[in-house]
Amino acid sequence: MAKKRILLADDVQLFLEMEKTFLSRDAFDVQVAHNGKEVLDALAQGTPNLIFMDLFMPDMNGDECCRMIKADPARRQIPIVMVTSSGREEDLRRCRDAGCDDIILKPINREHFMETAKRFLQIEERAAPRYMARLRIHFGQDDANLLADYTINLSTGGVFLETTRLMPAETPLIAEFVLPSNNVTIRCKAKVAWVNHPELMRNPHLPVGLGLQFLDITMADMDAIRHYIREEKLLPSW
């Protein structure tokens, strides 16, 4: 099966590199452009399945480029997601008036970025592999009322938490835990992705508890988790 082709357009290399890390090299053919003119040049070489394009770029801004693409009958079907660091209504209106298909804001949230890509590409994101890890974790909806229990497994995308203090799926949380080998504290927003309820055990290999999905984990914290898994030689979980 041919890889999905994604075109990333931003004049800041840091953002391009960050977006590239979100996309599996095995699943996508990723190309980059640094302004609207380079986007148009790339389209002349082939049609991408999806474009993520920054609003403000030199030579040609993203909204101008988007408008030109959407005015072309041969290219208007390409989904274009505008990216902007400003949530100002004026900038959002510029994106909408250009005819874009969606808008995401910087700083880019990996979860939101991948959900957007999956929606337009109509594919499923492969879950990050989980590894067995028994870590004390604090979690809750606000800092004043954090609870404490223990994880069963760990990945760069989330944890499974053994607890009888169950919460509905999609509940937003704060999650905080320490990687003991290097004493790195991981703290990020999370949500309840699924519930292993005693009356409805979705995974009988795991105890009663919650599957948590990280929402805004930083690249540095993801690297720290990968290092911990590698150094501790953790075994794969269910």
Secondary structure, DSSP 8 states (H G I E B T S, - for coil): ---EEEEEE-S-HHHHHHHHHHS-TTTEEEEEESSHHHHHHHHHH---SEEEEES--SSS-HHHHHHHHHT-TTTTTS-EEEEES---HHHHHHHHHTT-SEEEESS--HHHHHHHHHHHHT--------EE---EEEEESSGGG-EEEEEEEE-SSEEEEE-S----TT-EEEEEEEETTTTEEEEEEEEEEEEEBTTB-S-TTS-SEEEEEESS--HHHHHHHHHHHHHHT--B--
